Amino acid sequence: MAAARYLDTHPNAVPVGLNDFDCVPGAEHPRPIVLVHGTDSSAYSDWSGIGPQLVAAGYCVFALNYGGAPGADTYGTEDMRISFAQLAAFVDEVLAATKASKVDLVGFSQGATVSRFYVNKLGGAPKVDTWVGLASPSYGGVMYGLVPVGQAVPGMMDVYAQVTSTAAVQQAQGQPLMVELNEGGDTVPGVRYVTVGSRVDEMIQPFSNIALRGAGAENLVLQDLCAEDLTGHFHLVYDPFVQQLLQQILDPVNAPAPVCQPVALGTGIPQVIIAGNS
């Protein structure tokens, strides 16, 4: 909520330390990290917690705002095919500036879909070492049963898009873009894939739709690692355990093990509602 309020007066803000195009990757962390935000959000809203932590750990860290309507102050709402191209151009910009050969991509929610489409379908694989999907809608969601109803009624998915956004509807289970993304396998050779999901995700049901089913994918379940942490979809990028887990995924040798602490079911939901209507 604090991030959303800050954006009211600083609409183009990025988290502290991010998007330093003079950053030179060191030997310990030779690959820049590109963070890709979720639906109806921004680089600042989703990454103002973990982004500066990664910078402090010695990474060159970058994040873009993608998929915004002209004049909008929130992003990740428009046709994702436009967003794919925006991410591809941003990755090229990061690689050119840092002189790195590859990046690591971390996508939250829609950001996981946008970044995986770039890797799998748009030739991004040679430029990416590790892809991480936090609350990844890998196979879409049924959104509390509304999606099957909408798909059964002619024109209803268009109504859903007007109420939510084009991008939100494109991510639903069984929608053409999701089918295209996973056709031929949901991973491609040469890239390390890791998903992190919660059994109590509020947006992606069934929960099993978070996991990738392709060769080599590692699917981590928050409650299998920390049973007391009942963080769901909206709070995932601000959950301390998940933030520490991400560092361990990106640097398995040197990052410390995450510390498990109780998190109540529903944490973060009131803040999301208040921020979205403030």
Residue, then its C-alpha position, 0 to 999 in steps of 0.5 A: m500500500a505504501a508503494a502505491r501511495y508513493l506512486d501517486t506523486h512519483p508515477n515513474a519511480v523505480p525502486v532504489g538502486l534499480n535501472d543503473f545502466d552504468c552497473v557492471p556485473g561482478a564475477e560473483h554475480p555476472r548476470p544482470i537480473v530483470l524483474v517483470h511486474g504483474t497485472d495492473s501494477s508497476a516496477y515500483s509496486d511489485w519490486s520495491g521490497i526485493g529489488p533493493q535487497l538484490v542490489a545490496a547483495g551485489y547484483c545489477v538489477f533492472a525493472l521495466n514498466y510494460g503493457g500500459a495504456p497511453g497516459a495510464d499510471t498503472y501497467g500490465t493491462e494491455d494486450m500481452r503481445i505488445s508487452f512481449a516486444q517491450l520486454a525483449a527490447f528492454v533485455d537487449e538494452v540491459l545486455a548492451a549496457t552491462k556487456a553481459s551475455k545473459v540475464d536472469l529473469v524474475g517474473f511475478s504473476q503476469g510477469a512470469t507469463v510475459s517473460r516465459f513467452y519471450v524465452n520460449k517463443l520469441g527467441g529469448a532463450p539464448k539470452v537467459d540463464t535462469w527464469v523464475g516465476l513467482a505466482s506464475p499462472s503457468y496454465g492460467g486460472v479459473m478465477y473462482g469458477l468465473v472463467p469456465v462460465g465466461q468461456a461457455v457464454p458467447g461474448m462473456m470473456d469480452v465483458y470480463a476484459q472490460v471489467t478487468s483488463t485485456a491482459a487479465v483475460q488473456q491469462a485465464q486457463g484455456q485462453p488462446l495465448m496460454v495454449e500457444l505458450n505451452e504448445g510443444g512443451d512449457t520449457v525449452p532447452g538451455v534455460r533453468y526454470v523455477t516456479v514458486g507458488s502458494r497453495v492458497d493463491e487467491m488468483i490461480q486455481p487450481f493451485s496445480n496450474i502454477a507448476l511447469r510440467g516441462a523437462g527440467a522445471e523445478n516447482l517449489v511450493l511455499q508451504d512445503l518449505c515453510a508450512e506456517d507461511l500462508t502467504g497467497h498471491f498478492h503478498l508473495v513478492y513482499d513475503p520475507f521468506v519468498q524474498q530470501l528464497l529468491q536469493q537462494i534460487l539465484d545464488p544457491v551456493n552463497a545465499p543463506a537459507p530462508v528463515c521460516q516465520p508464521v504468516a496469517l492467511g489473507t495477509g496483504i489482501p486488504q492493502v491491495i484493495i485499499a491501494g487499488n481504490s486510493 
